[in-house]
Amino acid sequence: MFLKYKLLLFVIITLFSYLGHNFYAQSSPSTLIIEKKIDSLLEIMTIEEKVGQMNLYNGFWNVTGPAPEFGGAATKYEHLKNGWVGAMLNVRGTEEVNKVQRIAVEESRLGIPLLIGFDVIHGYKTLSPIPLAESASWDLKAIEQSARIAAIEASSAGINWTFAPMVDVSRDARWGRVMEGAGEDPFLGSLIAIARVNGFQGDYLTDANTIAACAKHFAGYGFAEAGKEYNTVDVGLSTLYNTILPPFKAAEEAGVKTFMNSFNDLNGVPVTASTFLQRDILKDGWDFNGFVVSDWASMNELISWGIAKDKKEAAKLAITAGSDMDMEGHVYINELADLIKNGTVDVKLLNDAVSRILRVKYELGLFDNPYKYGNKIDEEKRTGSQAHHESVLDMAKKSIVLLKNENNLLPLKKEGQTIALIGDLANDKSSPLGSWRLASDDETAVSILEGMQNYKGNTLNFNNGPEVFKGTSTFLKELDINTTDYSGFKDAIETAKNADVVVMVLGEHGFQSGEGRSRTNLELPGLQQELLEKVYEVNQNIVLVLNNGRPLAITWAAEHIPTIVEAWQLGTETGNAVAQVLYGDYNPSGKLPMTFPRNVGQMPIYYNYKNTGRPTDKDNNVFYSHYSDVDKTPLFVFGHGLSYTSFEYSNVTVTNTYGSNSEVTVAFDLKNVGQVTGKEVAQLYIRDSVGSVTRPVKELKGFELVELDAGETKSISFTLTEKELGFYNNEQQFKVEPGDFKLFIGGSSETVLEANFKIE
């Protein structure tokens, strides 16, 4: 059927059978075979074909970045036939994928199959909550399952590579892409990175329903100055090694197949041209054998940064630094072959990059069957199934965080109440899908209004109130936030007057966070804050349901509104998840993965800060670390989240055997002292009291999600090893230093139990 393709396989097999095997003596049989095949294929590839493997084109045309200067459909088709394309992105659906794959496999000289990439960020068609919301579940099994479902649906549509997970640690809610990550903590972020890699890649990457994952953005993107998109990053080595890199290292150890470098510079060097990050740390230091792909056209942007004078120099800098594949930059495909031929760039760098790309293709099984990813029947059967909807609903409920519940307004009674539901977002079926939902269809989310309408025992009166934004919402354009049109304002207030409880759904639209959505105002956008205050004047029994993709500064609400629910953007099943939590059919258990500020002036704000030399007021004067106009503490702390029941921590014990077996065991009791079954995320923090470099006041080093019946007690233990107790010093050496340590245990970073131990 594929005569040329089969002939190629015969040639390769014949070639590698004659190769020596000493170099591969320490490898497994399957690895040995792949490496021999790679070497054999490299022997028969031209320089242009090798460069082609490093060329990643966008499709025809579903844009996720600036339009390229050239490279229309005709050029791309020609390059596919020439074997000058190694991968494509934003080609989706089995029919379209097979079209481009068929050109590469059946019409090019060597028939090397394509990688087909796509931004599968929190689902494909059936959407889970945005990643930041999922992280609020602290449920690693559920997060892995969410990625598994995304992989199943994406692979059935022909996708074999996702540009996820994003594992950037970020402490600044101004940066819109916090919605795409796991929050501010490297320990939690590392475990979530592992869960997502395992979910996407499964047990066997050769399975037709698994896809290659991509850890991004390597590295430092989440520390962009002022939270401004694509901005510069300047951090010390201590922050780099102890905060930024751990989730990337965890992803590498989990076997992630690809890395994506980041748009920012790091300490004066744009990351696409950073040998320090891509070669010294990732490839040489961590022994990563997959490949590094650039972010969209970031090789071109080396010119804008002012580190390359033209594209030829950009290509030289990028390949020397270890950037293996050029995403829609048209830099390698136009410049690299000449640089190789004239000796400006060593051909060994070319062969190394191409080997890495071919390796992933072999590991995916694409050479055995380039059309393995999906067919029309699989695409229809696996996409949007009832099982997938049930799973994303479960994930959505676990992601909801109860921030405040004074007067026990929640859970709502199921009959006999008059409930006013107010807010433009409550009846929105697109915004809850969140950002980065390229394959999902608009208007496919269950709205909160629809979810609450499923409960028939109460009188539910809905009023839209003023619009949050004007016009249409798109992924590519800024929203026109409504700040002047008060239509619906008075009607909303009238609806609230005679209600027993007012449920107000306020926050950000789904396209107010994500890439390119940095904000300097973290308060409720538009007229929503004014609406909230006016409703409060006529009825104080308010349940505020927040829809947002980042921490918000809701200081007024925290002071006045009795009940606040952080519901994020929860994906396809948003309305059902919110309604089941509001009515008590699901007891909320989520915990914040990011600190909520009192105002934007506190940014960046995070729990694991340094103590400073003047942490408190000792002499009743102004000369200590504080603000003069607002308390320096957060509005809601990292790890915070309430339940419809209460938990009690007690009886902490420490067994210190570090001197004999390098372990410290911490045990304590957790009791459900409320009236209903509930889940608690029990959290363990440590502090290295004196170090060779300053250490944070607290660092998360363990947590367990525990379900307890009313009155039930469970003993919980954590084991701390050198991995949890050590840190990188400024010589980039990982060490456990002797001295005094403190332990902190509780249901948030505002812990309730403390203990001490010493490492001799």
Residue pairs with C-beta under 8 A, 6 or more apart in sequence:
2 105
2 106
2 111
4 106
4 111
5 105
5 106
5 111
5 370
8 110
8 111
9 367
11 40
11 44
12 37
12 40
12 41
13 37
15 40
15 43
15 44
16 33
16 36
16 37
16 39
16 40
19 36
19 39
19 40
21 32
21 36
23 35
24 31
24 32
24 35
24 36
27 35
34 359
34 362
34 363
35 359
37 358
37 362
37 367
38 355
38 358
38 359
38 362
39 355
41 110
41 112
41 358
42 50
42 351
42 354
42 355
42 358
44 110
45 110
45 354
47 337
47 340
47 341
47 347
47 350
48 82
48 84
48 337
49 82
49 83
49 84
49 109
49 110
49 112
50 350
50 351
50 354
51 84
51 332
51 333
51 336
51 337
51 340
51 350
52 79
52 82
52 83
52 84
52 85
52 86
52 333
53 86
53 112
53 325
53 353
53 354
53 357
53 358
54 86
54 324
54 325
54 326
54 332
54 333
54 336
54 350
54 353
54 354
54 357
55 79
55 84
55 85
55 86
55 87
55 325
55 326
55 332
55 333
56 85
56 86
56 87
56 88
56 89
56 115
56 117
56 293
56 325
56 326
56 327
56 328
57 71
57 76
57 79
57 85
57 87
57 88
57 89
57 328
58 64
58 68
58 88
58 89
58 90
58 328
59 88
59 89
59 90
59 91
59 92
59 96
59 100
60 73
60 76
60 91
61 73
62 90
62 92
62 438
63 90
63 476
64 89
64 90
64 119
64 296
64 438
64 475
65 296
65 297
65 328
66 296
66 297
68 297
68 328
68 329
68 330
69 330
70 330
71 328
71 330
76 85
77 103
79 85
79 333
80 100
80 103
80 104
80 107
80 108
81 103
81 107
81 108
82 108
82 109
83 104
83 108
83 109
83 110
83 112
84 333
85 104
85 114
86 112
86 114
86 115
86 325
86 357
87 114
87 115
87 116
87 117
87 161
87 293
87 325
87 357
88 100
88 114
88 115
88 116
88 117
89 116
89 117
89 118
89 119
89 163
89 327
89 328
90 117
90 118
90 438
91 97
91 100
91 116
91 158
92 116
92 118
92 157
92 158
92 159
92 439
93 157
93 158
93 379
94 156
94 157
94 158
94 373
94 374
94 375
94 376
94 378
94 379
95 376
96 158
97 116
97 157
97 158
97 159
97 373
97 374
98 158
98 371
100 114
100 116
101 113
101 114
101 116
101 158
101 370
101 371
104 111
104 112
104 113
104 114
104 370
105 111
105 112
105 113
105 370
112 358
112 361
112 367
113 361
113 366
113 367
113 370
114 366
114 370
115 160
115 161
115 212
115 357
115 360
115 361
115 364
115 366
116 158
116 159
116 160
116 161
116 373
117 159
117 160
117 161
117 162
117 163
117 214
118 124
118 154
118 159
118 161
118 162
118 163
118 438
118 439
119 162
119 163
119 164
119 436
119 438
120 150
120 151
120 154
120 159
120 162
120 163
120 164
120 200
120 211
120 439
121 130
121 131
121 162
121 163
121 164
121 166
121 180
121 436
121 437
122 128
122 129
122 130
122 131
122 134
122 146
122 150
122 434
122 436
122 437
122 571
123 146
123 149
123 150
123 153
123 392
123 437
123 440
123 571
123 572
124 150
124 153
124 154
124 157
124 159
124 383
124 439
124 440
125 153
125 383
125 384
125 439
125 440
125 441
126 149
126 153
126 383
126 384
126 385
126 388
126 389
126 392
126 440
126 571
126 572
127 392
127 433
127 434
127 437
127 440
127 445
127 571
127 572
128 134
128 146
128 149
128 150
128 392
128 395
128 396
128 571
128 572
129 392
129 395
129 396
129 399
129 434
129 568
129 569
129 570
129 571
130 179
130 180
130 434
130 435
130 436
130 513
130 549
130 568
130 569
130 570
130 571
131 164
131 165
131 166
131 179
131 180
131 181
131 182
132 178
132 179
132 180
132 181
132 182
132 183
132 549
132 550
132 568
132 593
132 594
133 396
133 399
133 434
133 568
133 569
133 570
134 142
134 143
134 146
134 192
134 395
134 399
135 143
135 181
135 182
135 183
135 188
135 189
135 192
135 593
136 399
136 400
136 401
136 566
136 568
136 590
136 591
136 592
136 593
136 641
137 143
137 395
137 398
137 399
137 589
137 590
138 188
138 590
138 591
138 593
138 681
138 703
138 705
139 398
139 705
140 191
140 192
140 194
140 195
141 195
142 394
142 395
142 398
143 192
143 195
143 196
143 199
143 395
144 195
144 196
144 198
144 199
145 199
145 391
145 395
146 199
146 391
146 392
146 395
147 164
147 165
147 195
147 196
147 197
147 198
147 199
147 200
148 199
148 200
148 202
149 388
149 391
149 392
150 162
150 199
150 200
151 162
151 199
151 200
151 201
151 202
151 209
151 210
151 211
152 209
152 382
152 388
153 382
153 383
153 384
153 388
154 162
154 211
154 439
155 208
155 209
155 210
155 211
155 373
155 374
156 209
156 373
156 374
156 378
156 379
156 381
156 382
156 383
157 374
157 379
157 383
157 439
158 373
158 374
158 379
159 211
159 373
159 374
160 211
160 212
160 364
160 366
160 373
161 211
161 212
161 214
161 258
161 360
162 200
162 211
162 212
162 213
162 214
163 214
163 216
163 260
164 196
164 200
164 213
164 214
164 216
165 182
165 192
165 193
165 196
165 197
165 200
165 213
165 214
165 215
165 216
165 251
166 177
166 180
166 181
166 216
166 217
167 181
167 182
167 189
167 190
167 192
167 193
167 215
167 216
167 247
167 248
167 250
167 251
168 177
168 180
168 181
168 216
168 217
168 219
168 220
168 221
168 222
168 244
168 247
168 262
169 181
169 182
169 183
169 184
169 185
169 186
169 189
169 222
169 223
169 243
169 244
169 247
170 177
170 178
170 181
170 183
170 184
170 222
170 223
170 594
171 184
171 222
171 223
171 594
171 595
171 603
171 604
171 605
171 606
172 178
172 222
172 223
172 224
172 226
172 227
172 603
172 604
173 227
173 522
173 550
173 551
173 552
173 594
173 597
173 603
174 226
174 227
174 228
174 518
174 519
174 520
174 522
174 600
174 603
175 222
175 224
175 227
175 228
175 229
175 518
175 550
176 229
176 435
176 512
176 513
176 514
176 515
176 516
176 517
176 518
176 519
176 549
176 550
177 221
177 222
177 229
177 513
177 514
177 515
177 517
178 222
178 513
178 549
178 550
178 551
178 594
179 434
179 435
179 436
179 513
179 514
179 549
179 550
179 569
180 435
180 436
180 514
180 515
181 189
181 222
182 188
182 189
182 192
182 193
182 247
182 593
183 189
183 592
183 593
183 594
183 638
184 593
184 594
184 595
184 606
184 607
184 608
184 638
185 593
185 607
185 608
185 638
185 700
186 242
186 243
186 244
186 246
186 247
187 246
187 699
187 700
187 701
188 593
188 700
188 703
189 246
189 247
190 246
190 247
190 249
190 250
191 250
192 247
193 215
193 247
193 248
193 250
193 251
193 254
194 250
194 251
194 253
194 254
196 213
197 213
197 215
197 251
197 254
197 255
197 256
198 254
200 210
200 211
200 212
200 213
201 210
201 211
201 212
201 213
201 255
201 256
201 257
202 209
202 210
204 210
205 212
205 257
205 363
205 364
205 365
206 363
206 364
206 365
206 368
208 372
208 373
208 374
209 382
212 257
212 258
212 360
212 363
212 364
213 251
213 256
213 257
213 258
214 256
214 257
214 258
214 259
214 260
214 293
215 247
215 248
215 251
215 252
215 256
215 258
215 259
215 260
216 259
216 260
216 261
216 262
216 295
217 260
217 261
217 262
217 263
217 264
217 271
217 295
218 248
218 259
218 260
218 261
218 262
218 271
218 277
218 278
218 282
218 292
219 240
219 244
219 245
219 248
219 261
219 262
219 266
219 271
219 277
220 233
220 235
220 240
220 244
220 262
220 264
220 266
220 271
221 233
221 262
221 263
221 264
222 244
223 233
223 235
223 239
223 244
223 264
224 230
224 231
224 232
224 233
224 264
225 231
225 232
225 233
225 234
227 518
227 519
227 603
227 604
228 518
229 515
229 516
229 517
229 518
230 263
230 264
231 264
232 264
232 265
233 264
233 265
233 266
233 267
234 266
234 267
234 268
235 244
235 266
235 267
236 730
237 728
237 730
237 732
238 693
238 728
238 729
238 730
240 266
241 728
241 732
242 727
242 728
245 281
248 259
248 282
249 286
252 259
252 282
252 286
252 288
256 290
257 290
257 291
257 360
257 363
258 290
258 291
258 292
258 293
258 360
259 282
259 288
259 290
259 291
259 292
259 293
260 292
260 293
260 294
260 295
261 271
261 272
261 274
261 277
261 278
261 292
261 293
261 294
261 295
261 298
261 323
262 271
262 295
262 298
263 271
263 295
263 298
263 301
264 270
264 271
265 271
265 305
266 274
266 277
269 276
269 307
270 298
270 301
270 302
270 305
270 307
271 277
271 278
271 298
272 294
272 295
272 298
272 299
272 301
272 302
272 317
272 318
272 321
272 323
273 302
273 307
273 308
273 314
273 317
273 318
273 320
273 321
273 323
274 321
275 320
275 321
275 322
277 321
278 292
278 321
278 322
278 323
279 321
279 322
282 288
282 292
282 322
283 322
289 356
289 359
290 356
290 359
290 360
291 324
291 325
291 353
291 356
291 357
291 359
291 360
292 322
292 323
292 324
292 325
292 356
293 323
293 324
293 325
293 327
294 318
294 323
294 325
294 326
294 327
294 329
295 327
296 327
296 328
296 329
297 327
297 328
297 329
298 327
298 329
299 311
299 314
299 315
299 318
299 323
299 326
299 329
299 331
299 332
300 311
300 314
300 329
300 330
300 331
302 308
302 313
302 314
302 317
302 318
303 309
303 310
303 311
303 314
307 317
308 314
308 317
311 330
311 331
311 334
311 335
312 335
312 338
312 339
314 331
314 335
315 331
315 332
315 335
315 336
315 339
315 345
316 339
316 344
316 345
318 326
318 331
318 332
319 332
319 336
319 339
319 345
319 349
319 350
319 353
320 345
320 349
324 353
324 356
324 357
325 332
325 353
325 357
326 332
326 333
336 345
336 350
339 345
340 347
340 350
361 367
365 372
366 372
389 572
389 573
392 571
392 572
392 573
393 573
393 576
393 577
395 571
396 570
396 571
396 573
396 574
396 576
396 577
397 577
397 580
397 581
397 586
397 588
398 589
398 590
399 568
399 570
399 577
399 590
400 565
400 566
400 567
400 568
400 570
400 577
400 578
400 581
400 588
400 590
401 565
401 566
401 588
401 590
401 591
401 592
401 640
401 641
402 410
402 564
402 565
402 566
402 581
402 588
402 590
402 641
402 642
402 643
402 644
403 558
403 564
403 565
403 566
403 592
403 596
403 636
403 640
403 641
403 642
404 558
404 561
404 562
404 563
404 564
404 642
405 562
405 563
405 642
405 644
406 562
406 563
407 541
407 562
407 563
409 501
409 541
409 542
409 543
409 562
409 563
410 543
410 563
410 565
410 581
410 582
410 584
410 644
411 581
411 582
411 583
411 584
411 644
412 419
412 458
412 501
412 503
412 543
412 582
412 583
412 584
413 457
413 458
414 455
414 457
414 458
414 583
414 584
415 457
415 458
416 457
416 458
417 458
417 459
417 500
417 501
418 458
418 459
418 461
418 498
418 499
418 500
418 501
419 452
419 458
419 459
419 460
419 461
419 499
419 500
419 501
419 502
419 503
420 461
420 462
420 463
420 495
420 496
420 499
420 501
420 502
420 503
420 539
421 448
421 449
421 452
421 460
421 461
421 462
421 463
421 503
421 505
422 462
422 463
422 464
422 465
422 492
422 495
422 496
422 502
422 503
422 504
422 505
422 531
422 535
423 464
423 465
423 504
423 505
423 506
423 528
423 531
423 545
424 464
424 465
424 466
424 467
424 468
425 431
425 432
425 448
425 468
425 505
425 506
425 507
425 509
425 547
426 447
426 448
426 449
426 462
426 464
426 503
426 505
426 545
427 447
427 448
427 449
427 462
427 464
428 445
428 447
428 509
429 442
429 443
429 444
429 445
429 446
429 447
429 450
430 442
430 443
430 444
430 445
430 473
430 510
431 445
431 473
431 509
431 510
431 511
431 547
431 569
432 445
432 446
432 447
432 448
432 510
432 547
432 569
432 570
432 571
432 574
432 575
433 440
433 442
433 444
433 445
433 510
433 569
433 571
433 572
433 574
434 510
434 513
434 514
434 549
434 568
434 569
434 570
434 571
435 475
435 510
435 511
435 513
435 514
435 515
435 517
435 549
435 569
436 514
436 515
437 510
438 475
440 572
444 572
445 571
445 572
445 573
445 574
445 575
446 572
446 573
446 574
446 575
446 576
447 574
447 575
448 505
448 545
448 567
448 574
448 575
448 578
448 579
449 462
449 575
450 575
450 576
451 574
451 575
451 576
451 577
451 578
451 579
451 580
452 460
452 503
452 575
452 578
452 579
452 582
453 460
454 576
454 579
455 579
455 583
461 495
461 499
462 495
463 488
463 491
463 492
463 494
463 495
463 496
464 488
464 492
465 488
465 489
465 491
465 492
465 531
466 482
466 485
466 486
466 487
466 488
466 489
466 492
466 526
466 527
466 531
467 482
467 485
467 487
467 488
468 481
468 482
468 509
468 525
468 526
468 528
469 479
469 480
469 481
469 482
469 509
469 526
470 480
470 481
470 482
470 485
471 479
471 480
473 479
473 509
473 510
473 511
474 511
475 511
475 514
479 509
479 511
479 512
481 525
481 526
482 526
482 527
483 526
483 527
485 527
486 527
489 527
489 531
489 534
492 531
492 535
493 534
493 535
493 538
496 502
496 535
496 538
496 539
497 538
497 539
499 539
499 541
500 541
501 541
501 542
501 543
502 535
502 539
502 541
502 542
502 543
503 542
503 543
503 545
503 582
504 531
504 532
504 535
504 542
504 543
504 544
504 545
505 545
505 547
506 524
506 528
506 531
506 532
506 544
506 545
506 546
506 547
507 524
507 528
507 546
507 547
507 548
507 552
508 525
508 547
508 548
508 549
508 550
508 552
509 525
510 547
510 549
510 569
511 517
512 519
512 525
512 549
513 548
513 549
513 550
513 569
514 549
517 549
519 550
520 600
521 600
522 550
522 551
522 552
522 553
522 597
522 599
522 600
522 603
523 529
523 552
523 553
523 554
523 600
524 532
524 552
524 554
524 557
529 556
532 542
532 544
532 556
532 557
532 561
533 556
535 542
536 542
536 560
536 561
540 560
540 562
541 562
542 561
542 562
542 563
543 562
543 563
543 564
543 565
543 582
544 554
544 557
544 561
544 563
544 564
544 565
545 565
545 567
545 578
545 582
546 552
546 554
546 564
546 565
546 566
546 567
546 568
547 567
547 568
547 569
548 566
548 568
548 569
549 568
549 569
550 594
551 592
551 594
551 595
551 596
551 597
551 636
552 596
553 596
553 597
553 598
553 599
553 600
553 635
554 564
554 596
554 635
555 598
555 599
555 635
557 564
558 564
558 635
558 636
565 578
565 581
565 582
565 588
566 590
566 592
567 574
567 577
567 578
567 581
570 577
570 578
577 586
580 586
581 587
581 588
584 644
587 643
587 644
587 645
587 676
587 677
587 678
587 679
588 641
588 642
588 643
588 644
589 641
589 643
589 678
589 679
589 680
589 681
589 705
590 641
591 639
591 640
591 641
591 681
591 683
591 747
591 748
592 636
592 637
592 638
592 639
592 640
592 641
592 748
593 638
594 606
594 638
595 605
595 606
595 607
595 634
595 636
595 637
595 638
596 634
596 635
596 636
596 637
597 603
597 605
597 634
597 635
598 630
598 631
598 633
598 634
598 635
599 630
601 627
601 630
602 627
602 630
602 632
602 634
605 634
606 638
607 634
607 637
607 638
607 639
607 698
607 749
608 696
608 697
608 698
608 699
608 700
609 696
609 697
610 694
610 695
610 696
610 697
611 694
611 697
612 625
614 623
614 624
614 625
615 624
615 625
616 624
617 624
617 626
618 624
622 628
625 632
626 632
637 748
637 749
637 750
638 748
638 749
639 681
639 683
639 700
639 747
639 748
639 749
639 750
640 747
640 748
640 749
640 750
641 681
641 747
641 748
643 674
643 678
643 679
643 680
644 674
644 676
644 678
645 672
645 673
645 674
645 675
645 676
645 677
645 678
645 710
646 672
646 673
646 674
647 670
647 671
647 672
647 673
647 674
647 678
647 680
647 708
647 747
648 670
648 671
648 673
649 668
649 669
649 670
649 682
649 745
649 746
649 747
649 752
649 753
650 668
650 669
650 671
650 753
651 667
651 668
651 669
652 666
652 667
652 668
652 743
652 745
652 753
652 754
652 755
653 666
653 667
653 668
653 755
654 664
654 665
654 666
654 743
654 755
654 756
654 757
655 664
655 665
655 666
655 667
656 664
656 757
656 758
656 759
657 663
657 664
657 665
658 664
658 725
658 759
658 760
659 759
659 760
662 721
662 722
663 719
663 720
663 721
664 719
664 720
664 725
664 741
664 757
664 759
665 717
665 718
665 719
665 720
666 684
666 702
666 717
666 718
666 719
666 720
666 743
666 745
666 755
667 715
667 716
667 717
667 718
668 682
668 715
668 716
668 717
668 745
668 753
669 713
669 714
669 715
669 716
670 680
670 682
670 706
670 708
670 713
670 714
670 715
670 716
671 708
671 711
671 712
671 713
671 714
672 678
672 680
672 708
672 709
672 710
672 711
672 712
672 713
673 711
674 710
675 710
676 710
677 707
677 708
677 709
677 710
678 707
678 708
679 705
679 706
679 707
679 708
680 705
680 706
680 708
680 747
681 703
681 704
681 705
681 706
681 747
682 703
682 704
682 706
682 716
682 745
682 746
682 747
683 700
683 702
683 703
683 745
683 746
683 747
683 748
683 749
683 751
684 700
684 701
684 702
684 703
684 718
684 743
684 744
684 745
685 698
685 699
685 700
685 701
685 743
685 744
685 745
685 749
685 751
686 698
686 699
686 701
686 720
686 724
686 725
686 741
686 742
686 743
686 744
687 695
687 696
687 697
687 698
687 699
687 741
687 742
687 744
688 695
688 725
688 727
688 737
688 739
688 741
689 695
689 739
689 740
689 741
689 742
690 739
690 740
691 727
691 737
691 739
692 729
692 730
692 737
693 727
693 729
693 730
695 727
698 744
698 749
698 751
700 749
701 718
701 720
701 724
701 725
702 718
702 720
702 724
704 716
704 718
706 714
706 716
708 714
722 736
725 736
725 741
725 759
726 734
726 735
726 736
726 737
727 734
727 735
728 734
728 735
729 735
736 759
737 759
738 758
738 759
738 760
739 758
739 759
740 756
740 757
740 758
741 756
741 757
741 758
741 759
742 754
742 755
742 756
743 753
743 754
743 755
743 756
743 757
744 751
744 753
744 754
745 751
745 752
745 753
745 754
745 755
746 752
746 753
